[in-house]
């Protein structure tokens, strides 16, 4: 479910970069990074089959196009919650809310820098 969320946000081409970022910030281990990349090869959009094509299938060219290729602060928080749940740890709701506030502040500040 989490990998599908990531693929829908950044596509297969952005997945490795996203997972490597989570590894660099210490959210996932090297072993988890490698295993997630292996698992992801079997996930994602269906590829067009010339002999059989239900409506939900898309072409190979469309397979790597994500509807939204930019992560918002809430997307990173959602990933962190997934990671913590997978690891069997409970999230401290106060810490989670503080993290969300901090990420939103950074997001607003970077938007203002671009204006």
Secondary structure as UniProt FT lines:
FT   HELIX           2..24
FT   TURN            25..26
FT   HELIX           30..40
FT   TURN            41..42
FT   TURN            50..51
FT   TURN            55..56
FT   HELIX           60..63
FT   HELIX           73..86
FT   TURN            87..88
FT   HELIX           93..114
//
